[in-house]
Amino acid sequence: MPLTMIRTGESGKIRRISGKDESRRFLNNLGFVEGETVTVVSYLAGNMILNVKDTRVALDKSMAKRIIV
């Protein structure tokens, strides 16, 4: 399921990242790699605040949809 389906406070393991090579590379540079655990911290103004590799990252929902957990 896409990352956008996870509720606040829940975690999921990244199974796959879809999209163009450029988008996948961008997410990879932020720490979103297959096998890594990601936690949804909160939703804020249409964006998601995520915790990955002990770092908080804000992604818009269109980018978060590309992360499959």
mmCIF file of the N, C-alpha and C atoms, coordinates in Angstrom:
data_MODEL
# 
_entry.id   MODEL 
# 
loop_
_atom_site.group_PDB 
_atom_site.id 
_atom_site.type_symbol 
_atom_site.label_atom_id 
_atom_site.label_alt_id 
_atom_site.label_comp_id 
_atom_site.label_asym_id 
_atom_site.label_entity_id 
_atom_site.label_seq_id 
_atom_site.pdbx_PDB_ins_code 
_atom_site.Cartn_x 
_atom_site.Cartn_y 
_atom_site.Cartn_z 
_atom_site.occupancy 
_atom_site.B_iso_or_equiv 
_atom_site.pdbx_formal_charge 
_atom_site.auth_seq_id 
_atom_site.auth_comp_id 
_atom_site.auth_asym_id 
_atom_site.auth_atom_id 
_atom_site.pdbx_PDB_model_num 
ATOM 1   N N  . MET A 1 1  ? 0.836  -1.180 0.000   1.00 0.00 ? 1  MET A N  1 
ATOM 2   C CA . MET A 1 1  ? 0.000  0.000  0.000   1.00 0.00 ? 1  MET A CA 1 
ATOM 3   C C  . MET A 1 1  ? 0.880  1.242  0.000   1.00 0.00 ? 1  MET A C  1 
ATOM 4   N N  . PRO A 1 2  ? 0.388  2.343  -0.548  1.00 0.00 ? 2  PRO A N  1 
ATOM 5   C CA . PRO A 1 2  ? 1.176  3.582  -0.565  1.00 0.00 ? 2  PRO A CA 1 
ATOM 6   C C  . PRO A 1 2  ? 1.363  4.143  0.848   1.00 0.00 ? 2  PRO A C  1 
ATOM 7   N N  . LEU A 1 3  ? 2.423  4.853  1.035   1.00 0.00 ? 3  LEU A N  1 
ATOM 8   C CA . LEU A 1 3  ? 2.749  5.448  2.336   1.00 0.00 ? 3  LEU A CA 1 
ATOM 9   C C  . LEU A 1 3  ? 1.643  6.376  2.821   1.00 0.00 ? 3  LEU A C  1 
ATOM 10  N N  . THR A 1 4  ? 0.910  6.985  1.905   1.00 0.00 ? 4  THR A N  1 
ATOM 11  C CA . THR A 1 4  ? -0.146 7.923  2.278   1.00 0.00 ? 4  THR A CA 1 
ATOM 12  C C  . THR A 1 4  ? -1.300 7.239  3.023   1.00 0.00 ? 4  THR A C  1 
ATOM 13  N N  . MET A 1 5  ? -1.378 5.911  2.992   1.00 0.00 ? 5  MET A N  1 
ATOM 14  C CA . MET A 1 5  ? -2.452 5.170  3.660   1.00 0.00 ? 5  MET A CA 1 
ATOM 15  C C  . MET A 1 5  ? -2.145 4.899  5.125   1.00 0.00 ? 5  MET A C  1 
ATOM 16  N N  . ILE A 1 6  ? -0.915 5.142  5.568   1.00 0.00 ? 6  ILE A N  1 
ATOM 17  C CA . ILE A 1 6  ? -0.524 4.881  6.954   1.00 0.00 ? 6  ILE A CA 1 
ATOM 18  C C  . ILE A 1 6  ? -0.943 6.047  7.834   1.00 0.00 ? 6  ILE A C  1 
ATOM 19  N N  . ARG A 1 7  ? -1.447 5.727  9.014   1.00 0.00 ? 7  ARG A N  1 
ATOM 20  C CA . ARG A 1 7  ? -1.905 6.765  9.951   1.00 0.00 ? 7  ARG A CA 1 
ATOM 21  C C  . ARG A 1 7  ? -0.739 7.339  10.750  1.00 0.00 ? 7  ARG A C  1 
ATOM 22  N N  . THR A 1 8  ? -1.003 8.466  11.371  1.00 0.00 ? 8  THR A N  1 
ATOM 23  C CA . THR A 1 8  ? -0.006 9.126  12.215  1.00 0.00 ? 8  THR A CA 1 
ATOM 24  C C  . THR A 1 8  ? 0.435  8.197  13.340  1.00 0.00 ? 8  THR A C  1 
ATOM 25  N N  . GLY A 1 9  ? 1.731  8.107  13.539  1.00 0.00 ? 9  GLY A N  1 
ATOM 26  C CA . GLY A 1 9  ? 2.297  7.279  14.594  1.00 0.00 ? 9  GLY A CA 1 
ATOM 27  C C  . GLY A 1 9  ? 2.610  5.853  14.172  1.00 0.00 ? 9  GLY A C  1 
ATOM 28  N N  . GLU A 1 10 ? 2.131  5.425  13.019  1.00 0.00 ? 10 GLU A N  1 
ATOM 29  C CA . GLU A 1 10 ? 2.389  4.065  12.553  1.00 0.00 ? 10 GLU A CA 1 
ATOM 30  C C  . GLU A 1 10 ? 3.654  4.025  11.697  1.00 0.00 ? 10 GLU A C  1 
ATOM 31  N N  . SER A 1 11 ? 4.241  2.832  11.632  1.00 0.00 ? 11 SER A N  1 
ATOM 32  C CA . SER A 1 11 ? 5.454  2.619  10.844  1.00 0.00 ? 11 SER A CA 1 
ATOM 33  C C  . SER A 1 11 ? 5.206  1.582  9.777   1.00 0.00 ? 11 SER A C  1 
ATOM 34  N N  . GLY A 1 12 ? 6.055  1.581  8.786   1.00 0.00 ? 12 GLY A N  1 
ATOM 35  C CA . GLY A 1 12 ? 6.001  0.587  7.727   1.00 0.00 ? 12 GLY A CA 1 
ATOM 36  C C  . GLY A 1 12 ? 7.378  0.394  7.132   1.00 0.00 ? 12 GLY A C  1 
ATOM 37  N N  . LYS A 1 13 ? 7.597  -0.768 6.576   1.00 0.00 ? 13 LYS A N  1 
ATOM 38  C CA . LYS A 1 13 ? 8.866  -1.079 5.929   1.00 0.00 ? 13 LYS A CA 1 
ATOM 39  C C  . LYS A 1 13 ? 8.715  -0.804 4.435   1.00 0.00 ? 13 LYS A C  1 
ATOM 40  N N  . ILE A 1 14 ? 9.655  -0.081 3.864   1.00 0.00 ? 14 ILE A N  1 
ATOM 41  C CA . ILE A 1 14 ? 9.593  0.271  2.451   1.00 0.00 ? 14 ILE A CA 1 
ATOM 42  C C  . ILE A 1 14 ? 9.834  -0.976 1.614   1.00 0.00 ? 14 ILE A C  1 
ATOM 43  N N  . ARG A 1 15 ? 8.867  -1.299 0.775   1.00 0.00 ? 15 ARG A N  1 
ATOM 44  C CA . ARG A 1 15 ? 8.961  -2.472 -0.099  1.00 0.00 ? 15 ARG A CA 1 
ATOM 45  C C  . ARG A 1 15 ? 9.472  -2.093 -1.485  1.00 0.00 ? 15 ARG A C  1 
ATOM 46  N N  . ARG A 1 16 ? 9.026  -0.914 -1.957  1.00 0.00 ? 16 ARG A N  1 
ATOM 47  C CA . ARG A 1 16 ? 9.353  -0.525 -3.334  1.00 0.00 ? 16 ARG A CA 1 
ATOM 48  C C  . ARG A 1 16 ? 9.138  0.968  -3.479  1.00 0.00 ? 16 ARG A C  1 
ATOM 49  N N  . ILE A 1 17 ? 9.871  1.568  -4.397  1.00 0.00 ? 17 ILE A N  1 
ATOM 50  C CA . ILE A 1 17 ? 9.683  2.976  -4.731  1.00 0.00 ? 17 ILE A CA 1 
ATOM 51  C C  . ILE A 1 17 ? 9.414  3.049  -6.226  1.00 0.00 ? 17 ILE A C  1 
ATOM 52  N N  . SER A 1 18 ? 8.246  3.586  -6.577  1.00 0.00 ? 18 SER A N  1 
ATOM 53  C CA . SER A 1 18 ? 7.864  3.669  -7.984  1.00 0.00 ? 18 SER A CA 1 
ATOM 54  C C  . SER A 1 18 ? 8.136  5.077  -8.513  1.00 0.00 ? 18 SER A C  1 
ATOM 55  N N  . GLY A 1 19 ? 7.978  5.240  -9.805  1.00 0.00 ? 19 GLY A N  1 
ATOM 56  C CA . GLY A 1 19 ? 8.172  6.549  -10.422 1.00 0.00 ? 19 GLY A CA 1 
ATOM 57  C C  . GLY A 1 19 ? 9.373  6.552  -11.350 1.00 0.00 ? 19 GLY A C  1 
ATOM 58  N N  . LYS A 1 20 ? 9.662  7.718  -11.872 1.00 0.00 ? 20 LYS A N  1 
ATOM 59  C CA . LYS A 1 20 ? 10.784 7.880  -12.792 1.00 0.00 ? 20 LYS A CA 1 
ATOM 60  C C  . LYS A 1 20 ? 12.106 7.765  -12.040 1.00 0.00 ? 20 LYS A C  1 
ATOM 61  N N  . ASP A 1 21 ? 13.170 7.515  -12.785 1.00 0.00 ? 21 ASP A N  1 
ATOM 62  C CA . ASP A 1 21 ? 14.498 7.374  -12.181 1.00 0.00 ? 21 ASP A CA 1 
ATOM 63  C C  . ASP A 1 21 ? 14.881 8.594  -11.355 1.00 0.00 ? 21 ASP A C  1 
ATOM 64  N N  . GLU A 1 22 ? 14.536 9.767  -11.853 1.00 0.00 ? 22 GLU A N  1 
ATOM 65  C CA . GLU A 1 22 ? 14.879 11.010 -11.148 1.00 0.00 ? 22 GLU A CA 1 
ATOM 66  C C  . GLU A 1 22 ? 14.181 11.078 -9.785  1.00 0.00 ? 22 GLU A C  1 
ATOM 67  N N  . SER A 1 23 ? 12.910 10.697 -9.732  1.00 0.00 ? 23 SER A N  1 
ATOM 68  C CA . SER A 1 23 ? 12.154 10.718 -8.478  1.00 0.00 ? 23 SER A CA 1 
ATOM 69  C C  . SER A 1 23 ? 12.695 9.680  -7.505  1.00 0.00 ? 23 SER A C  1 
ATOM 70  N N  . ARG A 1 24 ? 13.001 8.491  -8.014  1.00 0.00 ? 24 ARG A N  1 
ATOM 71  C CA . ARG A 1 24 ? 13.533 7.436  -7.151  1.00 0.00 ? 24 ARG A CA 1 
ATOM 72  C C  . ARG A 1 24 ? 14.901 7.824  -6.591  1.00 0.00 ? 24 ARG A C  1 
ATOM 73  N N  . ARG A 1 25 ? 15.709 8.449  -7.406  1.00 0.00 ? 25 ARG A N  1 
ATOM 74  C CA . ARG A 1 25 ? 17.029 8.900  -6.961  1.00 0.00 ? 25 ARG A CA 1 
ATOM 75  C C  . ARG A 1 25 ? 16.893 9.983  -5.883  1.00 0.00 ? 25 ARG A C  1 
ATOM 76  N N  . PHE A 1 26 ? 15.956 10.905 -6.073  1.00 0.00 ? 26 PHE A N  1 
ATOM 77  C CA . PHE A 1 26 ? 15.713 11.960 -5.088  1.00 0.00 ? 26 PHE A CA 1 
ATOM 78  C C  . PHE A 1 26 ? 15.317 11.357 -3.736  1.00 0.00 ? 26 PHE A C  1 
ATOM 79  N N  . LEU A 1 27 ? 14.363 10.414 -3.757  1.00 0.00 ? 27 LEU A N  1 
ATOM 80  C CA . LEU A 1 27 ? 13.922 9.774  -2.514  1.00 0.00 ? 27 LEU A CA 1 
ATOM 81  C C  . LEU A 1 27 ? 15.040 8.949  -1.891  1.00 0.00 ? 27 LEU A C  1 
ATOM 82  N N  . ASN A 1 28 ? 15.836 8.292  -2.715  1.00 0.00 ? 28 ASN A N  1 
ATOM 83  C CA . ASN A 1 28 ? 16.962 7.516  -2.222  1.00 0.00 ? 28 ASN A CA 1 
ATOM 84  C C  . ASN A 1 28 ? 17.953 8.420  -1.488  1.00 0.00 ? 28 ASN A C  1 
ATOM 85  N N  . ASN A 1 29 ? 18.219 9.597  -2.027  1.00 0.00 ? 29 ASN A N  1 
ATOM 86  C CA . ASN A 1 29 ? 19.133 10.543 -1.391  1.00 0.00 ? 29 ASN A CA 1 
ATOM 87  C C  . ASN A 1 29 ? 18.608 11.049 -0.055  1.00 0.00 ? 29 ASN A C  1 
ATOM 88  N N  . LEU A 1 30 ? 17.279 11.048 0.114   1.00 0.00 ? 30 LEU A N  1 
ATOM 89  C CA . LEU A 1 30 ? 16.686 11.465 1.384   1.00 0.00 ? 30 LEU A CA 1 
ATOM 90  C C  . LEU A 1 30 ? 16.674 10.341 2.417   1.00 0.00 ? 30 LEU A C  1 
ATOM 91  N N  . GLY A 1 31 ? 17.004 9.122  1.988   1.00 0.00 ? 31 GLY A N  1 
ATOM 92  C CA . GLY A 1 31 ? 17.048 7.993  2.912   1.00 0.00 ? 31 GLY A CA 1 
ATOM 93  C C  . GLY A 1 31 ? 15.939 6.984  2.722   1.00 0.00 ? 31 GLY A C  1 
ATOM 94  N N  . PHE A 1 32 ? 15.085 7.198  1.740   1.00 0.00 ? 32 PHE A N  1 
ATOM 95  C CA . PHE A 1 32 ? 13.987 6.268  1.472   1.00 0.00 ? 32 PHE A CA 1 
ATOM 96  C C  . PHE A 1 32 ? 14.496 5.161  0.552   1.00 0.00 ? 32 PHE A C  1 
ATOM 97  N N  . VAL A 1 33 ? 14.982 4.079  1.158   1.00 0.00 ? 33 VAL A N  1 
ATOM 98  C CA . VAL A 1 33 ? 15.506 2.944  0.415   1.00 0.00 ? 33 VAL A CA 1 
ATOM 99  C C  . VAL A 1 33 ? 14.729 1.694  0.812   1.00 0.00 ? 33 VAL A C  1 
ATOM 100 N N  . GLU A 1 34 ? 14.685 0.723  -0.076  1.00 0.00 ? 34 GLU A N  1 
ATOM 101 C CA . GLU A 1 34 ? 13.969 -0.515 0.190   1.00 0.00 ? 34 GLU A CA 1 
ATOM 102 C C  . GLU A 1 34 ? 14.535 -1.192 1.435   1.00 0.00 ? 34 GLU A C  1 
ATOM 103 N N  . GLY A 1 35 ? 13.623 -1.681 2.282   1.00 0.00 ? 35 GLY A N  1 
ATOM 104 C CA . GLY A 1 35 ? 14.018 -2.354 3.507   1.00 0.00 ? 35 GLY A CA 1 
ATOM 105 C C  . GLY A 1 35 ? 14.093 -1.438 4.715   1.00 0.00 ? 35 GLY A C  1 
ATOM 106 N N  . GLU A 1 36 ? 14.096 -0.139 4.519   1.00 0.00 ? 36 GLU A N  1 
ATOM 107 C CA . GLU A 1 36 ? 14.182 0.828  5.619   1.00 0.00 ? 36 GLU A CA 1 
ATOM 108 C C  . GLU A 1 36 ? 12.800 1.042  6.228   1.00 0.00 ? 36 GLU A C  1 
ATOM 109 N N  . THR A 1 37 ? 12.749 1.287  7.528   1.00 0.00 ? 37 THR A N  1 
ATOM 110 C CA . THR A 1 37 ? 11.496 1.561  8.217   1.00 0.00 ? 37 THR A CA 1 
ATOM 111 C C  . THR A 1 37 ? 11.225 3.058  8.204   1.00 0.00 ? 37 THR A C  1 
ATOM 112 N N  . VAL A 1 38 ? 9.982  3.420  7.906   1.00 0.00 ? 38 VAL A N  1 
ATOM 113 C CA . VAL A 1 38 ? 9.570  4.821  7.878   1.00 0.00 ? 38 VAL A CA 1 
ATOM 114 C C  . VAL A 1 38 ? 8.365  4.982  8.795   1.00 0.00 ? 38 VAL A C  1 
ATOM 115 N N  . THR A 1 39 ? 8.354  6.061  9.574   1.00 0.00 ? 39 THR A N  1 
ATOM 116 C CA . THR A 1 39 ? 7.271  6.349  10.517  1.00 0.00 ? 39 THR A CA 1 
ATOM 117 C C  . THR A 1 39 ? 6.608  7.663  10.136  1.00 0.00 ? 39 THR A C  1 
ATOM 118 N N  . VAL A 1 40 ? 5.277  7.677  10.142  1.00 0.00 ? 40 VAL A N  1 
ATOM 119 C CA . VAL A 1 40 ? 4.527  8.898  9.873   1.00 0.00 ? 40 VAL A CA 1 
ATOM 120 C C  . VAL A 1 40 ? 4.422  9.685  11.180  1.00 0.00 ? 40 VAL A C  1 
ATOM 121 N N  . VAL A 1 41 ? 5.021  10.861 11.214  1.00 0.00 ? 41 VAL A N  1 
ATOM 122 C CA . VAL A 1 41 ? 4.996  11.703 12.414  1.00 0.00 ? 41 VAL A CA 1 
ATOM 123 C C  . VAL A 1 41 ? 3.708  12.516 12.447  1.00 0.00 ? 41 VAL A C  1 
ATOM 124 N N  . SER A 1 42 ? 3.371  13.162 11.328  1.00 0.00 ? 42 SER A N  1 
ATOM 125 C CA . SER A 1 42 ? 2.138  13.947 11.264  1.00 0.00 ? 42 SER A CA 1 
ATOM 126 C C  . SER A 1 42 ? 1.822  14.334 9.826   1.00 0.00 ? 42 SER A C  1 
ATOM 127 N N  . TYR A 1 43 ? 0.611  14.853 9.666   1.00 0.00 ? 43 TYR A N  1 
ATOM 128 C CA . TYR A 1 43 ? 0.174  15.440 8.398   1.00 0.00 ? 43 TYR A CA 1 
ATOM 129 C C  . TYR A 1 43 ? 0.042  16.929 8.635   1.00 0.00 ? 43 TYR A C  1 
ATOM 130 N N  . LEU A 1 44 ? 0.599  17.736 7.735   1.00 0.00 ? 44 LEU A N  1 
ATOM 131 C CA . LEU A 1 44 ? 0.595  19.175 7.934   1.00 0.00 ? 44 LEU A CA 1 
ATOM 132 C C  . LEU A 1 44 ? 0.380  19.872 6.592   1.00 0.00 ? 44 LEU A C  1 
ATOM 133 N N  . ALA A 1 45 ? -0.757 20.507 6.428   1.00 0.00 ? 45 ALA A N  1 
ATOM 134 C CA . ALA A 1 45 ? -1.069 21.302 5.236   1.00 0.00 ? 45 ALA A CA 1 
ATOM 135 C C  . ALA A 1 45 ? -0.856 20.530 3.932   1.00 0.00 ? 45 ALA A C  1 
ATOM 136 N N  . GLY A 1 46 ? -1.322 19.297 3.881   1.00 0.00 ? 46 GLY A N  1 
ATOM 137 C CA . GLY A 1 46 ? -1.196 18.498 2.680   1.00 0.00 ? 46 GLY A CA 1 
ATOM 138 C C  . GLY A 1 46 ? 0.141  17.810 2.518   1.00 0.00 ? 46 GLY A C  1 
ATOM 139 N N  . ASN A 1 47 ? 1.025  18.000 3.459   1.00 0.00 ? 47 ASN A N  1 
ATOM 140 C CA . ASN A 1 47 ? 2.333  17.356 3.437   1.00 0.00 ? 47 ASN A CA 1 
ATOM 141 C C  . ASN A 1 47 ? 2.404  16.312 4.543   1.00 0.00 ? 47 ASN A C  1 
ATOM 142 N N  . MET A 1 48 ? 3.341  15.395 4.410   1.00 0.00 ? 48 MET A N  1 
ATOM 143 C CA . MET A 1 48 ? 3.557  14.379 5.431   1.00 0.00 ? 48 MET A CA 1 
ATOM 144 C C  . MET A 1 48 ? 4.912  14.621 6.077   1.00 0.00 ? 48 MET A C  1 
ATOM 145 N N  . ILE A 1 49 ? 4.931  14.585 7.394   1.00 0.00 ? 49 ILE A N  1 
ATOM 146 C CA . ILE A 1 49 ? 6.185  14.659 8.130   1.00 0.00 ? 49 ILE A CA 1 
ATOM 147 C C  . ILE A 1 49 ? 6.550  13.216 8.473   1.00 0.00 ? 49 ILE A C  1 
ATOM 148 N N  . LEU A 1 50 ? 7.704  12.767 8.001   1.00 0.00 ? 50 LEU A N  1 
ATOM 149 C CA . LEU A 1 50 ? 8.108  11.371 8.131   1.00 0.00 ? 50 LEU A CA 1 
ATOM 150 C C  . LEU A 1 50 ? 9.434  11.269 8.875   1.00 0.00 ? 50 LEU A C  1 
ATOM 151 N N  . ASN A 1 51 ? 9.613  10.160 9.548   1.00 0.00 ? 51 ASN A N  1 
ATOM 152 C CA . ASN A 1 51 ? 10.869 9.880  10.221  1.00 0.00 ? 51 ASN A CA 1 
ATOM 153 C C  . ASN A 1 51 ? 11.500 8.674  9.543   1.00 0.00 ? 51 ASN A C  1 
ATOM 154 N N  . VAL A 1 52 ? 12.669 8.879  8.956   1.00 0.00 ? 52 VAL A N  1 
ATOM 155 C CA . VAL A 1 52 ? 13.389 7.801  8.301   1.00 0.00 ? 52 VAL A CA 1 
ATOM 156 C C  . VAL A 1 52 ? 14.869 7.953  8.636   1.00 0.00 ? 52 VAL A C  1 
ATOM 157 N N  . LYS A 1 53 ? 15.499 6.872  9.068   1.00 0.00 ? 53 LYS A N  1 
ATOM 158 C CA . LYS A 1 53 ? 16.913 6.888  9.459   1.00 0.00 ? 53 LYS A CA 1 
ATOM 159 C C  . LYS A 1 53 ? 17.197 7.986  10.484  1.00 0.00 ? 53 LYS A C  1 
ATOM 160 N N  . ASP A 1 54 ? 16.342 8.089  11.498  1.00 0.00 ? 54 ASP A N  1 
ATOM 161 C CA . ASP A 1 54 ? 16.491 9.074  12.583  1.00 0.00 ? 54 ASP A CA 1 
ATOM 162 C C  . ASP A 1 54 ? 16.518 10.522 12.095  1.00 0.00 ? 54 ASP A C  1 
ATOM 163 N N  . THR A 1 55 ? 15.870 10.775 10.960  1.00 0.00 ? 55 THR A N  1 
ATOM 164 C CA . THR A 1 55 ? 15.781 12.124 10.401  1.00 0.00 ? 55 THR A CA 1 
ATOM 165 C C  . THR A 1 55 ? 14.332 12.412 10.029  1.00 0.00 ? 55 THR A C  1 
ATOM 166 N N  . ARG A 1 56 ? 13.872 13.607 10.313  1.00 0.00 ? 56 ARG A N  1 
ATOM 167 C CA . ARG A 1 56 ? 12.522 14.002 9.914   1.00 0.00 ? 56 ARG A CA 1 
ATOM 168 C C  . ARG A 1 56 ? 12.570 14.670 8.551   1.00 0.00 ? 56 ARG A C  1 
ATOM 169 N N  . VAL A 1 57 ? 11.654 14.216 7.701   1.00 0.00 ? 57 VAL A N  1 
ATOM 170 C CA . VAL A 1 57 ? 11.596 14.712 6.325   1.00 0.00 ? 57 VAL A CA 1 
ATOM 171 C C  . VAL A 1 57 ? 10.148 15.067 6.015   1.00 0.00 ? 57 VAL A C  1 
ATOM 172 N N  . ALA A 1 58 ? 9.927  16.173 5.307   1.00 0.00 ? 58 ALA A N  1 
ATOM 173 C CA . ALA A 1 58 ? 8.589  16.551 4.860   1.00 0.00 ? 58 ALA A CA 1 
ATOM 174 C C  . ALA A 1 58 ? 8.477  16.247 3.369   1.00 0.00 ? 58 ALA A C  1 
ATOM 175 N N  . LEU A 1 59 ? 7.423  15.500 3.009   1.00 0.00 ? 59 LEU A N  1 
ATOM 176 C CA . LEU A 1 59 ? 7.153  15.183 1.603   1.00 0.00 ? 59 LEU A CA 1 
ATOM 177 C C  . LEU A 1 59 ? 5.722  15.550 1.280   1.00 0.00 ? 59 LEU A C  1 
ATOM 178 N N  . ASP A 1 60 ? 5.477  16.022 0.056   1.00 0.00 ? 60 ASP A N  1 
ATOM 179 C CA . ASP A 1 60 ? 4.095  16.229 -0.335  1.00 0.00 ? 60 ASP A CA 1 
ATOM 180 C C  . ASP A 1 60 ? 3.483  14.868 -0.676  1.00 0.00 ? 60 ASP A C  1 
ATOM 181 N N  . LYS A 1 61 ? 2.164  14.825 -0.676  1.00 0.00 ? 61 LYS A N  1 
ATOM 182 C CA . LYS A 1 61 ? 1.477  13.549 -0.850  1.00 0.00 ? 61 LYS A CA 1 
ATOM 183 C C  . LYS A 1 61 ? 1.750  12.908 -2.201  1.00 0.00 ? 61 LYS A C  1 
ATOM 184 N N  . SER A 1 62 ? 1.958  13.700 -3.237  1.00 0.00 ? 62 SER A N  1 
ATOM 185 C CA . SER A 1 62 ? 2.229  13.116 -4.553  1.00 0.00 ? 62 SER A CA 1 
ATOM 186 C C  . SER A 1 62 ? 3.551  12.356 -4.554  1.00 0.00 ? 62 SER A C  1 
ATOM 187 N N  . MET A 1 63 ? 4.523  12.833 -3.813  1.00 0.00 ? 63 MET A N  1 
ATOM 188 C CA . MET A 1 63 ? 5.814  12.136 -3.727  1.00 0.00 ? 63 MET A CA 1 
ATOM 189 C C  . MET A 1 63 ? 5.693  10.935 -2.787  1.00 0.00 ? 63 MET A C  1 
ATOM 190 N N  . ALA A 1 64 ? 4.928  11.079 -1.706  1.00 0.00 ? 64 ALA A N  1 
ATOM 191 C CA . ALA A 1 64 ? 4.761  9.986  -0.745  1.00 0.00 ? 64 ALA A CA 1 
ATOM 192 C C  . ALA A 1 64 ? 3.994  8.815  -1.353  1.00 0.00 ? 64 ALA A C  1 
ATOM 193 N N  . LYS A 1 65 ? 3.142  9.074  -2.334  1.00 0.00 ? 65 LYS A N  1 
ATOM 194 C CA . LYS A 1 65 ? 2.401  7.987  -2.994  1.00 0.00 ? 65 LYS A CA 1 
ATOM 195 C C  . LYS A 1 65 ? 3.331  7.029  -3.722  1.00 0.00 ? 65 LYS A C  1 
ATOM 196 N N  . ARG A 1 66 ? 4.497  7.483  -4.073  1.00 0.00 ? 66 ARG A N  1 
ATOM 197 C CA . ARG A 1 66 ? 5.454  6.650  -4.808  1.00 0.00 ? 66 ARG A CA 1 
ATOM 198 C C  . ARG A 1 66 ? 6.160  5.640  -3.912  1.00 0.00 ? 66 ARG A C  1 
ATOM 199 N N  . ILE A 1 67 ? 6.045  5.819  -2.601  1.00 0.00 ? 67 ILE A N  1 
ATOM 200 C CA . ILE A 1 67 ? 6.694  4.912  -1.659  1.00 0.00 ? 67 ILE A CA 1 
ATOM 201 C C  . ILE A 1 67 ? 5.688  3.846  -1.253  1.00 0.00 ? 67 ILE A C  1 
ATOM 202 N N  . ILE A 1 68 ? 5.992  2.592  -1.549  1.00 0.00 ? 68 ILE A N  1 
ATOM 203 C CA . ILE A 1 68 ? 5.101  1.477  -1.248  1.00 0.00 ? 68 ILE A CA 1 
ATOM 204 C C  . ILE A 1 68 ? 5.642  0.761  -0.009  1.00 0.00 ? 68 ILE A C  1 
ATOM 205 N N  . VAL A 1 69 ? 4.762  0.618  0.993   1.00 0.00 ? 69 VAL A N  1 
ATOM 206 C CA . VAL A 1 69 ? 5.149  -0.067 2.238   1.00 0.00 ? 69 VAL A CA 1 
ATOM 207 C C  . VAL A 1 69 ? 4.363  -1.348 2.403   1.00 0.00 ? 69 VAL A C  1 
# 
